[in-house]
Structure formats: structure tokens, C-alpha cells
Amino acid sequence: MSVTDDVFDPMPEAPEAPTDDMCCGSGCDPCVWDTYNAAVQLYRRQLADWQAREAARQAAAKPGN
């Protein structure tokens, strides 16, 4: 995933829900849900960082600053 000043990767899509013949905790390596959750956490951190930079940029652009 990457973040620039104006563009960041979209929210990752969730893997398909497990079916009766697949169970969470089955020891898949790597677990699709762990991989997905890690991607979502990274996305949220990148979004928060971008929002902070954007707020600072807009505050600096206001007249009188």
C-alpha cells in the first residue's frame, strides 16, 4: 500500500466468508482473515495520517496564517 499527498490505496475488500468446509482457525498459512485485518489496519493508519496532513495543509492555506 502506498500513500501520497492526495491518493491512497482503497479499503481492502474482505475475503469470502468461510463456508461449512472451511473454518477460521484451521491453521491456514497465511490466514486470509489475518492478512485482511492487517491490510485494514494499515489502510486506517494511512488514512488518519493523510487526514492530519490535509488538515494541516488547509490550516496553513487560510488567509492570515
N, CA, C and O atoms as a Tripos MOL2 file, in Angstrom:
@<TRIPOS>MOLECULE
protein
  260   259    65     0     0
PROTEIN
NO_CHARGES

@<TRIPOS>ATOM
      1 N           0.8430   -1.1850    0.0000 N.3       1 MET1
      2 CA          0.0000    0.0000    0.0000 C.3       1 MET1
      3 C           0.8740    1.2290    0.0000 C.2       1 MET1
      4 O           1.9940    1.2220    0.5110 O.2       1 MET1
      5 N           0.3500    2.2670   -0.5730 N.am      2 SER2
      6 CA          1.1410    3.4770   -0.6280 C.3       2 SER2
      7 C           0.2450    4.6790   -0.4000 C.2       2 SER2
      8 O          -0.9590    4.6410   -0.6530 O.2       2 SER2
      9 N           0.8540    5.7320    0.0780 N.am      3 VAL3
     10 CA          0.1310    6.9690    0.3320 C.3       3 VAL3
     11 C           0.9240    8.1100   -0.2840 C.2       3 VAL3
     12 O           2.1360    8.2030   -0.0860 O.2       3 VAL3
     13 N           0.2590    8.9670   -1.0180 N.am      4 THR4
     14 CA          0.8660   10.2010   -1.4800 C.3       4 THR4
     15 C           0.0760   11.3260   -0.8440 C.2       4 THR4
     16 O          -0.7730   11.0750    0.0120 O.2       4 THR4
     17 N           0.3340   12.5510   -1.2410 N.am      5 ASP5
     18 CA         -0.3830   13.6640   -0.6350 C.3       5 ASP5
     19 C          -1.8850   13.6040   -0.8920 C.2       5 ASP5
     20 O          -2.6700   14.0080   -0.0340 O.2       5 ASP5
     21 N          -2.2900   13.1150   -2.0370 N.am      6 ASP6
     22 CA         -3.7050   13.1530   -2.3920 C.3       6 ASP6
     23 C          -4.3300   11.7960   -2.6640 C.2       6 ASP6
     24 O          -5.5520   11.7030   -2.7820 O.2       6 ASP6
     25 N          -3.5430   10.7570   -2.7640 N.am      7 VAL7
     26 CA         -4.0710    9.4660   -3.1910 C.3       7 VAL7
     27 C          -3.5640    8.3760   -2.2630 C.2       7 VAL7
     28 O          -2.3810    8.3410   -1.9240 O.2       7 VAL7
     29 N          -4.4490    7.4980   -1.8580 N.am      8 PHE8
     30 CA         -4.0340    6.3170   -1.1090 C.3       8 PHE8
     31 C          -4.8530    5.1480   -1.6040 C.2       8 PHE8
     32 O          -5.9240    5.3230   -2.1840 O.2       8 PHE8
     33 N          -4.3430    3.9580   -1.3700 N.am      9 ASP9
     34 CA         -4.9990    2.7580   -1.8680 C.3       9 ASP9
     35 C          -6.3870    2.6280   -1.2520 C.2       9 ASP9
     36 O          -6.6000    3.0580   -0.1190 O.2       9 ASP9
     37 N          -7.3330    2.0400   -1.9810 N.am     10 PRO10
     38 CA         -8.6840    1.8860   -1.4420 C.3      10 PRO10
     39 C          -8.7240    0.8780   -0.2990 C.2      10 PRO10
     40 O          -7.8070    0.0780   -0.1120 O.2      10 PRO10
     41 N          -9.8110    0.9440    0.4530 N.am     11 MET11
     42 CA        -10.0370   -0.0110    1.5350 C.3      11 MET11
     43 C          -9.9910   -1.4180    0.9510 C.2      11 MET11
     44 O         -10.6330   -1.6910   -0.0630 O.2      11 MET11
     45 N          -9.2310   -2.3170    1.5890 N.am     12 PRO12
     46 CA         -9.1730   -3.6790    1.0670 C.3      12 PRO12
     47 C         -10.5280   -4.3580    1.1390 C.2      12 PRO12
     48 O         -11.3220   -4.0960    2.0430 O.2      12 PRO12
     49 N         -10.7840   -5.2340    0.1750 N.am     13 GLU13
     50 CA        -12.0340   -5.9860    0.1870 C.3      13 GLU13
     51 C         -11.8760   -7.2110    1.0690 C.2      13 GLU13
     52 O         -10.8170   -7.8390    1.0970 O.2      13 GLU13
     53 N         -12.9320   -7.5420    1.7850 N.am     14 ALA14
     54 CA        -12.9060   -8.7090    2.6750 C.3      14 ALA14
     55 C         -12.8630   -9.9890    1.8510 C.2      14 ALA14
     56 O         -13.4630  -10.0690    0.7790 O.2      14 ALA14
     57 N         -12.1560  -10.9790    2.3570 N.am     15 PRO15
     58 CA        -12.1950  -12.2740    1.6710 C.3      15 PRO15
     59 C         -13.5880  -12.8760    1.8000 C.2      15 PRO15
     60 O         -14.3990  -12.4290    2.6100 O.2      15 PRO15
     61 N         -13.8500  -13.8910    0.9950 N.am     16 GLU16
     62 CA        -15.1530  -14.5550    1.0880 C.3      16 GLU16
     63 C         -15.3280  -15.1460    2.4790 C.2      16 GLU16
     64 O         -14.3740  -15.6160    3.0990 O.2      16 GLU16
     65 N         -16.5560  -15.1110    2.9500 N.am     17 ALA17
     66 CA        -16.8480  -15.6910    4.2580 C.3      17 ALA17
     67 C         -16.5760  -17.1890    4.2140 C.2      17 ALA17
     68 O         -16.8180  -17.8350    3.1940 O.2      17 ALA17
     69 N         -16.0790  -17.7390    5.3040 N.am     18 PRO18
     70 CA        -15.8170  -19.1800    5.3240 C.3      18 PRO18
     71 C         -17.0990  -19.9730    5.0920 C.2      18 PRO18
     72 O         -18.1790  -19.5780    5.5300 O.2      18 PRO18
     73 N         -16.9620  -21.0770    4.4100 N.am     19 THR19
     74 CA        -18.0940  -21.9740    4.1820 C.3      19 THR19
     75 C         -18.0130  -23.1060    5.1990 C.2      19 THR19
     76 O         -17.0990  -23.1500    6.0220 O.2      19 THR19
     77 N         -18.9820  -24.0240    5.1330 N.am     20 ASP20
     78 CA        -19.0100  -25.1320    6.0920 C.3      20 ASP20
     79 C         -17.7500  -25.9930    6.0230 C.2      20 ASP20
     80 O         -17.3340  -26.5690    7.0280 O.2      20 ASP20
     81 N         -17.1370  -26.0820    4.8300 N.am     21 ASP21
     82 CA        -15.9450  -26.9130    4.7070 C.3      21 ASP21
     83 C         -14.6530  -26.1530    5.0040 C.2      21 ASP21
     84 O         -13.5630  -26.7100    4.8770 O.2      21 ASP21
     85 N         -14.7690  -24.8900    5.3980 N.am     22 MET22
     86 CA        -13.6350  -24.0440    5.7580 C.3      22 MET22
     87 C         -13.9060  -23.4790    7.1390 C.2      22 MET22
     88 O         -15.0190  -23.0230    7.4000 O.2      22 MET22
     89 N         -12.9620  -23.4940    7.9980 N.am     23 CYS23
     90 CA        -13.2200  -22.8810    9.2960 C.3      23 CYS23
     91 C         -12.0960  -21.9200    9.6460 C.2      23 CYS23
     92 O         -10.9400  -22.1380    9.2810 O.2      23 CYS23
     93 N         -12.4400  -20.8740   10.3450 N.am     24 CYS24
     94 CA        -11.4210  -19.9510   10.8410 C.3      24 CYS24
     95 C         -10.6260  -20.6850   11.9190 C.2      24 CYS24
     96 O         -11.1800  -21.4950   12.6620 O.2      24 CYS24
     97 N          -9.3740  -20.4110   11.9990 N.am     25 GLY25
     98 CA         -8.5390  -21.0670   12.9850 C.3      25 GLY25
     99 C          -8.0510  -22.4210   12.5260 C.2      25 GLY25
    100 O          -7.5510  -23.2070   13.3320 O.2      25 GLY25
    101 N          -8.1880  -22.7100   11.2310 N.am     26 SER26
    102 CA         -7.7800  -24.0140   10.7220 C.3      26 SER26
    103 C          -6.2760  -24.1050   10.5060 C.2      26 SER26
    104 O          -5.7580  -25.1650   10.1550 O.2      26 SER26
    105 N          -5.5880  -23.0150   10.7110 N.am     27 GLY27
    106 CA         -4.1410  -23.0360   10.5510 C.3      27 GLY27
    107 C          -3.6790  -22.7060    9.1540 C.2      27 GLY27
    108 O          -2.5400  -23.0090    8.8000 O.2      27 GLY27
    109 N          -4.5250  -22.0940    8.3460 N.am     28 CYS28
    110 CA         -4.1010  -21.6850    7.0120 C.3      28 CYS28
    111 C          -2.8750  -20.7840    7.1400 C.2      28 CYS28
    112 O          -2.7690  -19.9930    8.0780 O.2      28 CYS28
    113 N          -1.9730  -20.9090    6.2090 N.am     29 ASP29
    114 CA         -0.7530  -20.1010    6.2780 C.3      29 ASP29
    115 C          -0.5410  -19.4010    4.9560 C.2      29 ASP29
    116 O          -0.2250  -20.0860    3.9840 O.2      29 ASP29
    117 N          -0.6840  -18.1170    4.8390 N.am     30 PRO30
    118 CA         -1.1620  -17.2210    5.8900 C.3      30 PRO30
    119 C          -2.6810  -17.2150    5.9470 C.2      30 PRO30
    120 O          -3.3530  -17.4400    4.9400 O.2      30 PRO30
    121 N          -3.2000  -16.9620    7.1000 N.am     31 CYS31
    122 CA         -4.6480  -16.9050    7.2830 C.3      31 CYS31
    123 C          -5.1990  -15.7070    6.5020 C.2      31 CYS31
    124 O          -4.7160  -14.5870    6.6640 O.2      31 CYS31
    125 N          -6.2030  -15.9410    5.6610 N.am     32 VAL32
    126 CA         -6.7520  -14.8500    4.8550 C.3      32 VAL32
    127 C          -7.3490  -13.7610    5.7250 C.2      32 VAL32
    128 O          -7.3060  -12.5870    5.3560 O.2      32 VAL32
    129 N          -7.9020  -14.1220    6.8640 N.am     33 TRP33
    130 CA         -8.5090  -13.1010    7.7350 C.3      33 TRP33
    131 C          -7.4430  -12.2790    8.4370 C.2      33 TRP33
    132 O          -7.6180  -11.0730    8.6100 O.2      33 TRP33
    133 N          -6.3370  -12.9030    8.8490 N.am     34 ASP34
    134 CA         -5.2370  -12.1360    9.4480 C.3      34 ASP34
    135 C          -4.6500  -11.1730    8.4290 C.2      34 ASP34
    136 O          -4.3570  -10.0210    8.7480 O.2      34 ASP34
    137 N          -4.4800  -11.6500    7.2020 N.am     35 THR35
    138 CA         -3.9450  -10.8030    6.1360 C.3      35 THR35
    139 C          -4.8800   -9.6330    5.8690 C.2      35 THR35
    140 O          -4.4320   -8.4940    5.7390 O.2      35 THR35
    141 N          -6.1660   -9.9080    5.7880 N.am     36 TYR36
    142 CA         -7.1580   -8.8550    5.5590 C.3      36 TYR36
    143 C          -7.1610   -7.8450    6.7050 C.2      36 TYR36
    144 O          -7.1330   -6.6380    6.4640 O.2      36 TYR36
    145 N          -7.1950   -8.3230    7.9440 N.am     37 ASN37
    146 CA         -7.2240   -7.4220    9.0970 C.3      37 ASN37
    147 C          -5.9800   -6.5510    9.1550 C.2      37 ASN37
    148 O          -6.0710   -5.3760    9.5120 O.2      37 ASN37
    149 N          -4.8250   -7.0990    8.8140 N.am     38 ALA38
    150 CA         -3.5930   -6.3100    8.7890 C.3      38 ALA38
    151 C          -3.6750   -5.2280    7.7150 C.2      38 ALA38
    152 O          -3.2300   -4.1020    7.9330 O.2      38 ALA38
    153 N          -4.2430   -5.5670    6.5570 N.am     39 ALA39
    154 CA         -4.3950   -4.5920    5.4750 C.3      39 ALA39
    155 C          -5.3560   -3.4710    5.8800 C.2      39 ALA39
    156 O          -5.1200   -2.3050    5.5640 O.2      39 ALA39
    157 N          -6.4210   -3.8200    6.5690 N.am     40 VAL40
    158 CA         -7.3860   -2.8080    7.0210 C.3      40 VAL40
    159 C          -6.7340   -1.8740    8.0380 C.2      40 VAL40
    160 O          -6.9320   -0.6610    7.9730 O.2      40 VAL40
    161 N          -5.9650   -2.4170    8.9690 N.am     41 GLN41
    162 CA         -5.2870   -1.5790    9.9650 C.3      41 GLN41
    163 C          -4.3050   -0.6230    9.2910 C.2      41 GLN41
    164 O          -4.2270    0.5490    9.6590 O.2      41 GLN41
    165 N          -3.5590   -1.1160    8.3080 N.am     42 LEU42
    166 CA         -2.6310   -0.2610    7.5690 C.3      42 LEU42
    167 C          -3.3900    0.8310    6.8370 C.2      42 LEU42
    168 O          -2.9800    1.9910    6.8600 O.2      42 LEU42
    169 N          -4.4880    0.4770    6.1900 N.am     43 TYR43
    170 CA         -5.3170    1.4550    5.4930 C.3      43 TYR43
    171 C          -5.7880    2.5490    6.4570 C.2      43 TYR43
    172 O          -5.7140    3.7350    6.1390 O.2      43 TYR43
    173 N          -6.2650    2.1490    7.6170 N.am     44 ARG44
    174 CA         -6.7760    3.1290    8.5910 C.3      44 ARG44
    175 C          -5.6790    4.0530    9.0760 C.2      44 ARG44
    176 O          -5.9140    5.2500    9.2440 O.2      44 ARG44
    177 N          -4.4640    3.5180    9.3080 N.am     45 ARG45
    178 CA         -3.3400    4.3740    9.7170 C.3      45 ARG45
    179 C          -2.9710    5.3540    8.6110 C.2      45 ARG45
    180 O          -2.7240    6.5300    8.8750 O.2      45 ARG45
    181 N          -2.9340    4.8680    7.3680 N.am     46 GLN46
    182 CA         -2.5960    5.7410    6.2520 C.3      46 GLN46
    183 C          -3.6550    6.8220    6.0660 C.2      46 GLN46
    184 O          -3.3200    7.9750    5.7920 O.2      46 GLN46
    185 N          -4.9100    6.4680    6.2090 N.am     47 LEU47
    186 CA         -5.9890    7.4460    6.0790 C.3      47 LEU47
    187 C          -5.8850    8.4980    7.1750 C.2      47 LEU47
    188 O          -6.0300    9.6890    6.8970 O.2      47 LEU47
    189 N          -5.6390    8.0890    8.4010 N.am     48 ALA48
    190 CA         -5.5100    9.0380    9.5110 C.3      48 ALA48
    191 C          -4.3120    9.9740    9.2880 C.2      48 ALA48
    192 O          -4.4060   11.1750    9.5400 O.2      48 ALA48
    193 N          -3.1940    9.4220    8.8170 N.am     49 ASP49
    194 CA         -2.0210   10.2530    8.5180 C.3      49 ASP49
    195 C          -2.3430   11.2680    7.4270 C.2      49 ASP49
    196 O          -1.9940   12.4430    7.5360 O.2      49 ASP49
    197 N          -3.0120   10.8030    6.3790 N.am     50 TRP50
    198 CA         -3.3690   11.6970    5.2840 C.3      50 TRP50
    199 C          -4.3180   12.7920    5.7740 C.2      50 TRP50
    200 O          -4.1570   13.9580    5.4140 O.2      50 TRP50
    201 N          -5.3110   12.4200    6.5980 N.am     51 GLN51
    202 CA         -6.2600   13.4090    7.1050 C.3      51 GLN51
    203 C          -5.5520   14.4600    7.9460 C.2      51 GLN51
    204 O          -5.8870   15.6430    7.8680 O.2      51 GLN51
    205 N          -4.5840   14.0480    8.7440 N.am     52 ALA52
    206 CA         -3.8270   15.0050    9.5590 C.3      52 ALA52
    207 C          -3.0210   15.9440    8.6710 C.2      52 ALA52
    208 O          -2.9980   17.1530    8.9040 O.2      52 ALA52
    209 N          -2.3550   15.3910    7.6440 N.am     53 ARG53
    210 CA         -1.5910   16.2460    6.7280 C.3      53 ARG53
    211 C          -2.5090   17.2020    5.9770 C.2      53 ARG53
    212 O          -2.1660   18.3690    5.7880 O.2      53 ARG53
    213 N          -3.6610   16.7220    5.5520 N.am     54 GLU54
    214 CA         -4.6060   17.5620    4.8150 C.3      54 GLU54
    215 C          -5.1410   18.6840    5.7110 C.2      54 GLU54
    216 O          -5.2590   19.8260    5.2640 O.2      54 GLU54
    217 N          -5.4610   18.3730    6.9570 N.am     55 ALA55
    218 CA         -5.9400   19.4050    7.8870 C.3      55 ALA55
    219 C          -4.8670   20.4570    8.1130 C.2      55 ALA55
    220 O          -5.1700   21.6500    8.1530 O.2      55 ALA55
    221 N          -3.6160   20.0340    8.2600 N.am     56 ALA56
    222 CA         -2.5100   20.9810    8.4530 C.3      56 ALA56
    223 C          -2.3100   21.8270    7.2020 C.2      56 ALA56
    224 O          -2.0600   23.0280    7.3040 O.2      56 ALA56
    225 N          -2.4160   21.2230    6.0330 N.am     57 ARG57
    226 CA         -2.2550   21.9600    4.7870 C.3      57 ARG57
    227 C          -3.3520   23.0000    4.6410 C.2      57 ARG57
    228 O          -3.0870   24.1350    4.2450 O.2      57 ARG57
    229 N          -4.5980   22.6140    4.9630 N.am     58 GLN58
    230 CA         -5.7020   23.5730    4.8390 C.3      58 GLN58
    231 C          -5.5810   24.7020    5.8590 C.2      58 GLN58
    232 O          -5.8950   25.8520    5.5530 O.2      58 GLN58
    233 N          -5.1260   24.3760    7.0710 N.am     59 ALA59
    234 CA         -4.9470   25.4170    8.0860 C.3      59 ALA59
    235 C          -3.8610   26.4000    7.6530 C.2      59 ALA59
    236 O          -3.9960   27.6060    7.8590 O.2      59 ALA59
    237 N          -2.7980   25.8930    7.0620 N.am     60 ALA60
    238 CA         -1.7030   26.7710    6.6120 C.3      60 ALA60
    239 C          -2.1250   27.6290    5.4310 C.2      60 ALA60
    240 O          -1.5660   28.7070    5.2280 O.2      60 ALA60
    241 N          -3.0910   27.1800    4.6540 N.am     61 ALA61
    242 CA         -3.5350   27.9100    3.4680 C.3      61 ALA61
    243 C          -4.5530   28.9980    3.7890 C.2      61 ALA61
    244 O          -4.8610   29.8250    2.9300 O.2      61 ALA61
    245 N          -5.0770   29.0120    5.0050 N.am     62 LYS62
    246 CA         -6.0720   30.0330    5.3670 C.3      62 LYS62
    247 C          -5.4090   31.4070    5.3790 C.2      62 LYS62
    248 O          -4.2650   31.5560    5.8070 O.2      62 LYS62
    249 N          -6.1440   32.4020    4.9030 N.am     63 PRO63
    250 CA         -5.6010   33.7710    4.9310 C.3      63 PRO63
    251 C          -5.2520   34.1930    6.3590 C.2      63 PRO63
    252 O          -5.9760   33.8870    7.3060 O.2      63 PRO63
    253 N          -4.1620   34.8810    6.4890 N.am     64 GLY64
    254 CA         -3.7380   35.3830    7.8010 C.3      64 GLY64
    255 C          -2.8120   34.4410    8.5320 C.2      64 GLY64
    256 O          -2.4050   34.7400    9.6540 O.2      64 GLY64
    257 N          -2.4670   33.3260    7.9480 N.am     65 ASN65
    258 CA         -1.5300   32.3720    8.5960 C.3      65 ASN65
    259 C          -0.1540   32.5300    8.0340 C.2      65 ASN65
    260 O           0.7660   31.8240    8.4470 O.2      65 ASN65
@<TRIPOS>BOND
     1     1     2 1
     2     2     3 1
     3     3     4 2
     4     3     5 am
     5     5     6 1
     6     6     7 1
     7     7     8 2
     8     7     9 am
     9     9    10 1
    10    10    11 1
    11    11    12 2
    12    11    13 am
    13    13    14 1
    14    14    15 1
    15    15    16 2
    16    15    17 am
    17    17    18 1
    18    18    19 1
    19    19    20 2
    20    19    21 am
    21    21    22 1
    22    22    23 1
    23    23    24 2
    24    23    25 am
    25    25    26 1
    26    26    27 1
    27    27    28 2
    28    27    29 am
    29    29    30 1
    30    30    31 1
    31    31    32 2
    32    31    33 am
    33    33    34 1
    34    34    35 1
    35    35    36 2
    36    35    37 am
    37    37    38 1
    38    38    39 1
    39    39    40 2
    40    39    41 am
    41    41    42 1
    42    42    43 1
    43    43    44 2
    44    43    45 am
    45    45    46 1
    46    46    47 1
    47    47    48 2
    48    47    49 am
    49    49    50 1
    50    50    51 1
    51    51    52 2
    52    51    53 am
    53    53    54 1
    54    54    55 1
    55    55    56 2
    56    55    57 am
    57    57    58 1
    58    58    59 1
    59    59    60 2
    60    59    61 am
    61    61    62 1
    62    62    63 1
    63    63    64 2
    64    63    65 am
    65    65    66 1
    66    66    67 1
    67    67    68 2
    68    67    69 am
    69    69    70 1
    70    70    71 1
    71    71    72 2
    72    71    73 am
    73    73    74 1
    74    74    75 1
    75    75    76 2
    76    75    77 am
    77    77    78 1
    78    78    79 1
    79    79    80 2
    80    79    81 am
    81    81    82 1
    82    82    83 1
    83    83    84 2
    84    83    85 am
    85    85    86 1
    86    86    87 1
    87    87    88 2
    88    87    89 am
    89    89    90 1
    90    90    91 1
    91    91    92 2
    92    91    93 am
    93    93    94 1
    94    94    95 1
    95    95    96 2
    96    95    97 am
    97    97    98 1
    98    98    99 1
    99    99   100 2
   100    99   101 am
   101   101   102 1
   102   102   103 1
   103   103   104 2
   104   103   105 am
   105   105   106 1
   106   106   107 1
   107   107   108 2
   108   107   109 am
   109   109   110 1
   110   110   111 1
   111   111   112 2
   112   111   113 am
   113   113   114 1
   114   114   115 1
   115   115   116 2
   116   115   117 am
   117   117   118 1
   118   118   119 1
   119   119   120 2
   120   119   121 am
   121   121   122 1
   122   122   123 1
   123   123   124 2
   124   123   125 am
   125   125   126 1
   126   126   127 1
   127   127   128 2
   128   127   129 am
   129   129   130 1
   130   130   131 1
   131   131   132 2
   132   131   133 am
   133   133   134 1
   134   134   135 1
   135   135   136 2
   136   135   137 am
   137   137   138 1
   138   138   139 1
   139   139   140 2
   140   139   141 am
   141   141   142 1
   142   142   143 1
   143   143   144 2
   144   143   145 am
   145   145   146 1
   146   146   147 1
   147   147   148 2
   148   147   149 am
   149   149   150 1
   150   150   151 1
   151   151   152 2
   152   151   153 am
   153   153   154 1
   154   154   155 1
   155   155   156 2
   156   155   157 am
   157   157   158 1
   158   158   159 1
   159   159   160 2
   160   159   161 am
   161   161   162 1
   162   162   163 1
   163   163   164 2
   164   163   165 am
   165   165   166 1
   166   166   167 1
   167   167   168 2
   168   167   169 am
   169   169   170 1
   170   170   171 1
   171   171   172 2
   172   171   173 am
   173   173   174 1
   174   174   175 1
   175   175   176 2
   176   175   177 am
   177   177   178 1
   178   178   179 1
   179   179   180 2
   180   179   181 am
   181   181   182 1
   182   182   183 1
   183   183   184 2
   184   183   185 am
   185   185   186 1
   186   186   187 1
   187   187   188 2
   188   187   189 am
   189   189   190 1
   190   190   191 1
   191   191   192 2
   192   191   193 am
   193   193   194 1
   194   194   195 1
   195   195   196 2
   196   195   197 am
   197   197   198 1
   198   198   199 1
   199   199   200 2
   200   199   201 am
   201   201   202 1
   202   202   203 1
   203   203   204 2
   204   203   205 am
   205   205   206 1
   206   206   207 1
   207   207   208 2
   208   207   209 am
   209   209   210 1
   210   210   211 1
   211   211   212 2
   212   211   213 am
   213   213   214 1
   214   214   215 1
   215   215   216 2
   216   215   217 am
   217   217   218 1
   218   218   219 1
   219   219   220 2
   220   219   221 am
   221   221   222 1
   222   222   223 1
   223   223   224 2
   224   223   225 am
   225   225   226 1
   226   226   227 1
   227   227   228 2
   228   227   229 am
   229   229   230 1
   230   230   231 1
   231   231   232 2
   232   231   233 am
   233   233   234 1
   234   234   235 1
   235   235   236 2
   236   235   237 am
   237   237   238 1
   238   238   239 1
   239   239   240 2
   240   239   241 am
   241   241   242 1
   242   242   243 1
   243   243   244 2
   244   243   245 am
   245   245   246 1
   246   246   247 1
   247   247   248 2
   248   247   249 am
   249   249   250 1
   250   250   251 1
   251   251   252 2
   252   251   253 am
   253   253   254 1
   254   254   255 1
   255   255   256 2
   256   255   257 am
   257   257   258 1
   258   258   259 1
   259   259   260 2
@<TRIPOS>SUBSTRUCTURE
     1 MET1         2 RESIDUE 1 A MET
     2 SER2         6 RESIDUE 1 A SER
     3 VAL3        10 RESIDUE 1 A VAL
     4 THR4        14 RESIDUE 1 A THR
     5 ASP5        18 RESIDUE 1 A ASP
     6 ASP6        22 RESIDUE 1 A ASP
     7 VAL7        26 RESIDUE 1 A VAL
     8 PHE8        30 RESIDUE 1 A PHE
     9 ASP9        34 RESIDUE 1 A ASP
    10 PRO10       38 RESIDUE 1 A PRO
    11 MET11       42 RESIDUE 1 A MET
    12 PRO12       46 RESIDUE 1 A PRO
    13 GLU13       50 RESIDUE 1 A GLU
    14 ALA14       54 RESIDUE 1 A ALA
    15 PRO15       58 RESIDUE 1 A PRO
    16 GLU16       62 RESIDUE 1 A GLU
    17 ALA17       66 RESIDUE 1 A ALA
    18 PRO18       70 RESIDUE 1 A PRO
    19 THR19       74 RESIDUE 1 A THR
    20 ASP20       78 RESIDUE 1 A ASP
    21 ASP21       82 RESIDUE 1 A ASP
    22 MET22       86 RESIDUE 1 A MET
    23 CYS23       90 RESIDUE 1 A CYS
    24 CYS24       94 RESIDUE 1 A CYS
    25 GLY25       98 RESIDUE 1 A GLY
    26 SER26      102 RESIDUE 1 A SER
    27 GLY27      106 RESIDUE 1 A GLY
    28 CYS28      110 RESIDUE 1 A CYS
    29 ASP29      114 RESIDUE 1 A ASP
    30 PRO30      118 RESIDUE 1 A PRO
    31 CYS31      122 RESIDUE 1 A CYS
    32 VAL32      126 RESIDUE 1 A VAL
    33 TRP33      130 RESIDUE 1 A TRP
    34 ASP34      134 RESIDUE 1 A ASP
    35 THR35      138 RESIDUE 1 A THR
    36 TYR36      142 RESIDUE 1 A TYR
    37 ASN37      146 RESIDUE 1 A ASN
    38 ALA38      150 RESIDUE 1 A ALA
    39 ALA39      154 RESIDUE 1 A ALA
    40 VAL40      158 RESIDUE 1 A VAL
    41 GLN41      162 RESIDUE 1 A GLN
    42 LEU42      166 RESIDUE 1 A LEU
    43 TYR43      170 RESIDUE 1 A TYR
    44 ARG44      174 RESIDUE 1 A ARG
    45 ARG45      178 RESIDUE 1 A ARG
    46 GLN46      182 RESIDUE 1 A GLN
    47 LEU47      186 RESIDUE 1 A LEU
    48 ALA48      190 RESIDUE 1 A ALA
    49 ASP49      194 RESIDUE 1 A ASP
    50 TRP50      198 RESIDUE 1 A TRP
    51 GLN51      202 RESIDUE 1 A GLN
    52 ALA52      206 RESIDUE 1 A ALA
    53 ARG53      210 RESIDUE 1 A ARG
    54 GLU54      214 RESIDUE 1 A GLU
    55 ALA55      218 RESIDUE 1 A ALA
    56 ALA56      222 RESIDUE 1 A ALA
    57 ARG57      226 RESIDUE 1 A ARG
    58 GLN58      230 RESIDUE 1 A GLN
    59 ALA59      234 RESIDUE 1 A ALA
    60 ALA60      238 RESIDUE 1 A ALA
    61 ALA61      242 RESIDUE 1 A ALA
    62 LYS62      246 RESIDUE 1 A LYS
    63 PRO63      250 RESIDUE 1 A PRO
    64 GLY64      254 RESIDUE 1 A GLY
    65 ASN65      258 RESIDUE 1 A ASN
